Amino acid sequence: MDIRNEEGASGGRYAVDVEGHEAEMTYSRTSPKLIIIDHTAVPDALRGKGVGQALALRAVEAARAGGWKIIPLCPFFKAQAQRHPEWQDVVN
């Protein structure tokens, strides 16, 4: 999946187009070393295809590469983080 990162002054999103549908995971940047993932939206047509999981993994990989931590306010991301203890190095 070709996940893109669109970042603004105070936050951004990871987004991907799959089968004509767009899915996204949004975040707010609280400091150079901390983001809050606050929302994940995956259209019904893409559910069960691993799109949300791919967005979550992209956020984790970006946090590792950038040296920042993630606060998971989004229920979906929080559930994924609980399923993946290997993400605990970047999930607060």
C-alpha positions as CSV (number, residue, x, y, z in Angstrom):
1,M,0.0,0.0,0.0
2,D,1.2,3.5,-0.9
3,I,0.5,5.3,2.4
4,R,1.2,9.1,2.2
5,N,1.9,11.4,5.1
6,E,0.3,14.8,5.0
7,E,1.5,17.1,7.7
8,G,0.5,20.6,8.7
9,A,1.7,23.0,11.5
10,S,-0.1,21.2,14.4
11,G,-0.8,17.7,13.0
12,G,-1.4,15.6,10.0
13,R,-2.6,12.3,8.7
14,Y,-1.6,9.1,7.1
15,A,-3.8,8.3,4.1
16,V,-4.1,5.7,1.5
17,D,-6.4,5.1,-1.5
18,V,-7.4,1.5,-2.0
19,E,-10.0,0.3,-4.6
20,G,-11.3,3.8,-5.1
21,H,-11.7,4.5,-1.4
22,E,-9.7,6.6,1.0
23,A,-8.7,5.6,4.5
24,E,-7.0,7.8,7.0
25,M,-5.4,8.0,10.5
26,T,-5.2,11.5,11.9
27,Y,-2.8,12.9,14.5
28,S,-2.0,16.0,16.5
29,R,1.6,17.0,17.2
30,T,2.0,18.2,20.8
31,S,5.8,18.6,20.6
32,P,8.6,17.6,18.3
33,K,8.8,14.3,20.2
34,L,5.1,13.5,20.8
35,I,2.0,12.9,18.7
36,I,-1.5,12.0,19.6
37,I,-3.3,9.6,17.2
38,D,-6.9,10.7,17.5
39,H,-8.9,9.1,14.7
40,T,-8.9,6.3,12.2
41,A,-11.4,6.1,9.4
42,V,-11.6,3.1,7.1
43,P,-14.6,2.9,4.7
44,D,-16.8,-0.2,5.1
45,A,-15.8,-1.4,1.6
46,L,-12.2,-1.7,2.9
47,R,-12.9,-3.3,6.3
48,G,-11.1,-6.6,6.9
49,K,-8.5,-5.9,4.3
50,G,-5.7,-4.8,6.7
51,V,-5.9,-1.2,5.7
52,G,-6.3,0.2,9.3
53,Q,-3.5,-2.1,10.4
54,A,-1.2,-0.8,7.7
55,L,-1.9,2.8,8.7
56,A,-1.2,2.0,12.3
57,L,2.1,0.2,11.4
58,R,3.1,3.2,9.3
59,A,2.6,5.5,12.3
60,V,4.7,3.2,14.5
61,E,7.5,3.1,11.9
62,A,7.5,6.9,11.5
63,A,7.7,7.3,15.2
64,R,10.7,5.0,15.4
65,A,12.4,6.8,12.5
66,G,11.6,10.2,13.9
67,G,12.4,9.4,17.5
68,W,9.0,10.4,18.9
69,K,6.3,8.7,21.0
70,I,2.6,8.2,20.3
71,I,-0.3,8.7,22.7
72,P,-3.1,6.5,21.4
73,L,-6.5,8.3,21.9
74,C,-8.1,6.6,18.9
75,P,-9.8,3.4,20.1
76,F,-8.7,1.5,17.0
77,F,-5.0,2.5,17.3
78,K,-5.2,1.8,21.1
79,A,-6.6,-1.7,20.4
80,Q,-3.9,-2.4,17.8
81,A,-1.2,-1.3,20.2
82,Q,-2.5,-3.7,22.9
83,R,-2.3,-6.5,20.3
84,H,1.3,-5.6,19.4
85,P,3.5,-5.4,22.5
86,E,6.5,-4.9,20.2
87,W,5.2,-1.4,19.6
88,Q,5.6,-0.4,23.3
89,D,9.0,1.3,22.5
90,V,7.0,4.2,20.8
91,V,3.5,3.9,22.3
92,N,3.0,5.8,25.6
